């Protein structure tokens, strides 16, 4: 597992928390009855994906990640490319 330099481990922990929130909220949304209730959890998952992207950006700004990691974001959806919607399953 990758970790941040001393004094910045909170970023790594926050990234882990946000990243785990994505599939958990998708799963919970899929298990709900009714579109509005499921959509709420899908929206939370999308927000967590945006949070992951922001944390990866913070690593870049603070120069805490290797160049190739910062460039790819390890597949984190980029809202500027419009691909965060891919996290929400079709109903």
C-alpha positions as CSV (number, residue, x, y, z in Angstrom):
1,X,0.0,0.0,0.0
2,X,1.1,3.5,-0.8
3,X,1.5,5.9,2.1
4,X,2.1,9.6,2.4
5,X,5.2,11.1,3.9
6,X,5.2,11.6,7.7
7,X,2.8,14.3,8.7
8,X,0.5,13.7,5.7
9,X,-0.9,10.2,6.5
10,X,-4.3,11.8,7.0
11,X,-4.6,12.2,3.3
12,X,-4.0,8.5,2.7
13,X,-6.6,7.6,5.4
14,X,-9.1,10.0,3.9
15,X,-8.5,8.5,0.4
16,X,-9.1,5.0,1.8
17,X,-12.3,6.1,3.5
18,X,-13.7,7.9,0.4
19,X,-12.6,5.0,-1.9
20,X,-14.4,2.4,0.3
21,X,-17.5,4.5,0.5
22,X,-18.0,4.3,-3.3
23,X,-18.8,0.5,-3.6
24,X,-20.5,0.4,-0.2
25,X,-23.0,3.2,-1.3
26,X,-23.5,1.6,-4.7
27,X,-24.3,-1.7,-3.1
28,X,-26.6,-0.1,-0.6
29,X,-28.4,1.9,-3.3
30,X,-28.8,-1.3,-5.4
31,X,-30.5,-3.0,-2.4
32,X,-33.0,-0.2,-1.9
33,X,-36.5,-0.3,-3.2
34,X,-37.6,2.7,-5.2
35,X,-35.6,5.0,-7.5
36,X,-35.4,8.0,-5.2
37,X,-34.0,6.0,-2.3
38,X,-31.4,4.3,-4.5
39,X,-30.5,7.5,-6.2
40,X,-29.6,9.0,-2.9
41,X,-26.9,6.4,-2.3
42,X,-25.7,6.6,-5.9
43,X,-25.3,10.4,-5.4
44,X,-23.3,9.8,-2.2
45,X,-21.1,7.3,-4.2
46,X,-20.5,9.9,-6.9
47,X,-19.6,12.5,-4.2
48,X,-17.1,10.1,-2.8
49,X,-15.5,9.6,-6.2
50,X,-15.2,13.3,-6.6
51,X,-13.6,13.4,-3.1
52,X,-11.1,10.8,-4.2
53,X,-10.2,12.9,-7.2
54,X,-9.7,16.0,-5.0
55,X,-7.4,14.0,-2.7
56,X,-5.4,12.8,-5.6
57,X,-5.1,16.4,-6.8
58,X,-4.0,17.4,-3.3
59,X,-1.3,14.8,-3.4
60,X,-0.2,16.4,-6.7
61,X,-0.3,20.0,-5.4
62,X,1.7,19.0,-2.3
63,X,4.1,16.9,-4.5
64,X,3.5,13.8,-2.4
65,X,3.0,11.3,-5.3
66,X,5.1,10.1,-8.2
67,X,4.4,11.8,-11.5
68,X,2.8,8.8,-13.1
69,X,0.4,8.4,-10.1
70,X,-0.6,12.0,-10.3
71,X,-1.1,11.8,-14.1
72,X,-3.4,8.8,-14.0
73,X,-5.1,9.1,-10.6
74,X,-5.2,5.3,-10.7
75,X,-8.5,5.3,-12.6
76,X,-10.3,7.8,-10.4
77,X,-13.2,9.2,-12.4
78,X,-12.6,12.8,-13.6
79,X,-15.6,15.0,-13.5
80,X,-14.1,17.2,-16.2
81,X,-14.1,14.2,-18.6
82,X,-17.7,13.5,-17.5
83,X,-16.9,9.9,-16.5
84,X,-18.1,10.0,-12.8
85,X,-21.6,8.9,-14.1
86,X,-20.1,5.5,-14.9
87,X,-20.3,4.7,-11.1
88,X,-24.1,4.8,-11.2
89,X,-25.6,1.5,-12.4
90,X,-28.4,1.7,-15.0
91,X,-31.8,0.7,-13.6
